Amino acid sequence: MVDKKKCISCGACVEICPVGAISFDSDGKASINPDKCIKCGSCEATCPVSAIKINY
């Protein structure tokens, strides 16, 4: 889950995602496709503002 209020649209999560599950939505904020996400936690660990929390 991405906290849209915290997301600064830096793209770190998009670059680190090994399966391409993250893209930018129409507001320019990160959005995770739950059908592609493998819950590896890379995006959560990479986000500089802790805007991503993976629900395991």
N, C-alpha and C positions, 0 to 999 in steps of 0.2 A: 504494500500500500504506500502511496506517495502522498505526503502532506503538501498539498499545493501551495499553502501559505508559506512554507519553509523553502520550497524548491527555488533555486536561483538560476535554473536553466543552464548550468555549466556544461552539461553533457558528459560528465565523468561516468555516470551510470550507463549511459548509452554505449560508450566506448568499451567498458569493462564486461558488459553482459556477453557471456559465451554463446548464447543461443538467439540473440537479437530480439529479446522479448520486450525491450524498452524503446520507446520512441517519444517524440514530443507531440503533445496534443495541440488543438487549435489555439490554446492560450499560451503556447510556448513552454509548457511545463511537462516534466517527465510523466509518462504513463506506462504502466506495466500490463502486458497482455498475459492474463492468467493462464491461458491455454498453452502458451509457449514457455512460461517461467518454470524453471526446474528447482527453484528455491535454494540455490547454491550460496546465497548471501553475499556475493561479490559486490553487488550494487549497494547494499546496506553498509558494507565496510568501507566502500569508496566515497560515498556521499560526504562532502565536506561540511554540510549543515545538518546532518542526521534527519533528512527529510524522508528517508525510506525505512520502512519496517516490514520485514518479511513475516508473514503469519505461517509458522511451521505446523 
